[in-house]
Every structure is written in structure tokens, then in C-alpha cells.
Amino acid sequence: MRTIRKLRLTKGTTMCDQDHFEDDRKDYEARGLVTRKQFGIALGAGIAMMLPKVANAATVTESDVTIKTPDGTADCYFVHPATGTAPGVLVWPDIFGLRPAFRQMAKRLAESGYSVLVVNPFYRAQKAPTAATGAATPIAQLMPLAQGLNETTHMTDAKAFIGWLDQQASVAKNRKIGTQGYCMGGPMAFRTSAAMPDRVGAVGSFHGGGLVTPAPNSPHLQASKSKAQFLVAIAANDDSRAPTDKDTLKETFAKANLPAEIEVYTGSAHGWCPPDSGVYNEHLAEKAWSRLLAHYGKALA
């Protein structure tokens, strides 16, 4: 039996919508995937599954880096093919922040031919790791960090991080940059495309929270002013709570003449992509991964 992932513990918020710990446990137990005891052991150990290997993987170089921004110095992880140049990709993690799961995801993307920067979005408050027990950390403990970010910080950080990427010898200057966000990182990725419209060519959002709001500065409205192509993967339970968001996104991007693939991933729960998530769904995560590679392969060519 494959190892189960860490599970979510607290009720969600509009920024990072999470199910109850007990609901997750019951679901896993009902499907025969885990016993109550195994669930607790896995959660305490913080075990996460290894991602599938990349065929013909490029040899990569990885490092911890620091990047100056208007508000301080951000600690980040940078990984890229060891030789040549490759399109840059800026990754915005979920509320659990920069951690081993996202390093693993970034390395896999670099092995697929991209120069990848994963940032600590909470650098203003503390260095990574910012979630004491990774994806098992109660959301309530992380909300003060998330609430310290806003439209302005999203925009200024995006400019600083992409500016840094463009200074790196491994980043192809003649190819557009991609950006992808998870959970609260979805709006950040959308706003990155608005902050750097001439540089960002592809945007991916995976179980993004708060993409569509009634506010005039809603991320979906700002993204519609960009020049990017979009991949929006929506969790099934997010769609059940906000069933019109997908239609709003489709209509907005169509009106702006921006290519957009927008899909509800049937059977997925919010947070299904990172391998340390309590609701990680390998089959659907791999589907999202394959769509991301196809998306970048087209938009960043």
C-alpha cells in the first residue's frame, strides 16, 4: 500500500479552504485506504509520497537563494537544468509555504526543462519553513501570515522575483516566463501576469482560492488585462461551494481573447496537488501535471 499523505486539520477560510480533519479521516477510512491508527501515525510522521520520476530527466542544479524586494529579503529555492538556458517559472506555494514538497515539485519541473524559482511568500515575517508541521499545520496558526499579504505585495513581489529570474544565466531571455500558484498562490499567479504583462506568457492555478471576487481588483479581472495563456484546475469541492466561478472565468478570458483551459477535476478535494497534502490524489495530480507541461510547452515555446 502506498503511503498516505498528511491531512488537513482545521476548518477553511476563503483564502485557503480546508476540510475538517475528522472528515478527511472518515473519508480515507471508508475507502479502505487507512485505519484510524495509520492515519494518526502518518500525520505525526509528516510522511509524503515521492513524485513519479521524469523520463529523460535533465541533470539539474539546485540552491537556496535570497532575493531583495522593496520590503526586504526573500528566501527562495532555485533549481534549473545544469547546462544551457530554459524558460523561467515562478512558483507561488499554498498557505503552508516553501517546504520539501514544493522543492520536490520544482525539481521535477526543472528536470522537465525549466528554470524554477519557488518563493517563501511570508518572508516579511519569517524565513521558511513557516508551517511548523508542514501541511499538517492548523490553518489558524498560518492565517496571520496570509493576512499580511495583499494586492500590493503580490504585485511588488512578482516584479522583484521575475526581475531576479531575468538576471540568471540559466533563464532564457527570448522565451516567456511561466507562473503557477496553489491555493492562495492562485491569485498571486494571476496578479503576476498583470504585474508583468509583457514577460509572463503562461499562468497555472491549481485549487486556487479567491480567484473570483466582487471587488474591482479581483484577480480574475486583473489577469484579463495580461497577455498570458491560462490553465485553471479547480477542485470539485471548491466548485460545489462556488459553482459560478468557472463560468465567470471562462467568460472573462473569452472576452479578453486570452486562451484559457478551465476545468473542474471531478473527484478532487481542495489541495489535491502537493504530495504532502492530506487529500493528495495521485491520479488527478498527474493529470494536472501533464496539462501543466502541455500548457508550458505551448505558451513558453
N, C-alpha and C positions, 0 to 999 in steps of 0.2 A: 504493500500500500504506500502510495506517495505521502510525503509529509504534508500535513495541513499547515495553513498559514496562521499568522497571528490574527486575532479577532477584535472587532471594534467594541468599545466598551460603553459608550455613552450616547445619549440622545443627540441628534444632529442639530445643525444650525443652517441658516440659509447659505452660509459660506462653505461649509463642509458637511453635507448632510450625511449623517451616520445612523445606522440602525442600532438597536439595543444589543448589548452583549448576550442577554438571555435569548433573544430572538435568533441571533446567529447560532448560538449553541444548539438550540432546538432544531434548527434547520439542518445543520450538519448531522446531528444525531438521528433525525428522522430519515435522512437519506442513507444512513448506514456508513457514513464516511468517518465517523469518530465517536468514541464514547465520551461521557462526561469527564472521566478521568483523563483520557488522552487530550481532550480539549484544553483542560487546565494546564497539563504538562507542557503542551506545545506553546500555549500562550506565555507561560512563565519563562520558557527557554528562549523565546523570541526566534523560533526557527522559521526560515523561509526557504522555498524551493529554488533550486538553481534553474536559470532560464535555459531553454534549448540552445545548443551551440549553433554558430553561424557557419554555413557551408562556405568553404574557401575564404575563411575569415582573414582579414588583413592583420598583420602584426601591428600592434598599437603602442603608443607611448602615453603614459598617464601621469598626472601630477596634481598636487594641491596647489592652488594659486590664490593670490589676493588681488582684488581689483578696486581701484579708487573710484568712488562715486561722489556726487555732490554732498552726500550725507555721511561719508565715512569710508571704511574699507571692508569690502565683502570677501568672505572666504568662500571659495568655489572649488569645483573639481573639473579638470580639463583632460580630455582623452581624445586622441586623433591617430590616424594612420602614421606609422613611423617614417614613411617616405612619401614624397610628393605633396600635393595640395588636395583639399577636399572641401565641399560646401560646409559652411559653419551651421551649427544648430544650437539654439539657446533653449535649455530645458528649465521649466518652472515646476518644481515639485508640489505635492499636495501639502496639507497643513502639517504633516509630520516632518516635513523639511528634508534637507540634504542628509542622506543616510546610506548604508550599504546597498539597499535595494535599488536606489536611483543611480548609484555608482555602477552597479551591475547592468542596469538598463542602458546607461550611457556608453559603457564599454562595448556592449553588444552592438549599439548603433555605430560606434566608431569602427568596429570590425566589419561593418557593412559599408564603410566608405565615407564617413562623415567626421568632421572635427566638432566635438561636442562639449559644450560648457553647461554644467549643472550648478545652479547658484543656491546659496543659502539666502532665502528671501528675508530672513529675520536678522540679518547681520547687524542691524542698528541696535538690537537688544542683546544678542549673544551669538557666539560662534556655534557652528554645528558640532555635535548633534544638539538640536533644540528640543527634541522629544525624548524624554528620559528613557522610555522603553519602546522607542520606535513607534510602529503603527499600533501598538497596544496601549499607547499613552492616552489617558482620558482627554477627550476634546476640550473639556472645560479648562484643563491646565494650559492649553495652547491658544485659546481664544484671545487672551491679552496680546499675544504676539501678532495674531492675524489682524486684530483690530487696530494695530499700529500702522497698517498699510492702507493705501487708498489710491485713487486715480493718479494723483501727482507722483507718488513713489513708484507706481507701476511704470509710468512714462519715463521718469528720470533714470530709473534703474535700467530700463530697456535700452535707452540710448547709451548709457555707460557700458553695459555688458556687450552690446553689439559693436560699440567703438573699440572695446578691448579685443574682441574676436578679430576685427579687421586689422589689428596690429600684429596678429600671429602669422608666422611664415607658413603654417600648415593650412591656413584658411584660404580658399580660392576666392580671389577678389573679383573674378569675372563671372561668378555664379551667385545667384541669390542666396540669402540666408533663410533657414527654416527655424520655426519656434514651435514648441509644444508644451502644453500645460495639463496638469492633472488636478481635479477638484478645484481648489481655489486658484490653481495655476492656469485654469482655462481662461478666465477674464484677463489675466496677465498676458497670456499669449495673444489674445485678441487685441489688447491695447498696445502690445509690442508692434503689431502690424500697422497700427495707427500712428505710433510714435516715429517709426522709420519706414514710411510707405515706399520709398524708392529702393530700400535694401532688402526688405522681407518679402520673399516670394511664396512662402508656404506656411500655413498655420495648422496645427493639430490640437484639438481639445478632446480630452478623454475624461468622461464623467465630470465635466466642468460644472461648477456651481455658480449661479448668478450671471450667466451669460446674457440673459434677457431680463431687463428690469424696466419699470415705467419711467425711470429717470432720463433726462435728456443726454446724460453722459453714460448711458447703458453701454457695456462693452460691445454688444452686437451692432449698435448704431455707429460707434467709433470705428469698429472694424470694417464697416461697409464703406468707409472713406479710404481704405487701403487699396493696394494693387495686388493683393495676395490671393492664393487659392486656399480653400478651407476644407479640412476634414474634421467633422464633429461627430464623435462617438458618444451616444447618450445612454446612460444606464436605464434599464427598464423601470426600476422603481422611481427614478427621478422623473421619467416621462409620465408615470402614473400620477405623480404629485403636480406636475406642470405640463399637462398634455398639449397645450397650445404652443409651447416654446419652440418645438421643432418646426412648426408651420411658420411661426414668426421669423425664424432663422432662414428658412427656405425662401420666403417672400422677400426678406430684406436683401439677401445676397443676389437673388434673381433680379431684383430691381436695380441693384448696383452693377449688374453684369459681371459678378465675380463667381468663378467656378466654385461649387461647394458640394461636397458629399456629406449628407447629414443622415444619420441612421440611428435608430433605437436598437440596441443589442439585446434581443429577446433572451430572457433568462439571466441577464446580468443584474448585479446589485451595485449600488454606488461604491466605487473604489475597486472594481474588479481587475484593474490592470497591474498595479505594482505587485511583485511576487511575495511581499511580506504582508499583504492585506489579508484581513480575516475572511474576505469574500472573493479572494483571487480566483478567477475562473480561467484555467489554463487554455482551454479551447477557444474561448471568446477573446482572451488576451492575445492569443496568437493570431486570431483573425484581425484584431485591431492593429497588431504589429505588422502584418502583411499589407494591410491597407496603408499604413504609415509609410512603409518602404516604397510602395507604388506611388503614393502621393508625392513624396520627396523626389523619387526618380523622374517624375514628370515635371513638377514645378521648379525643381532646382537644377534641371539639366543644363 
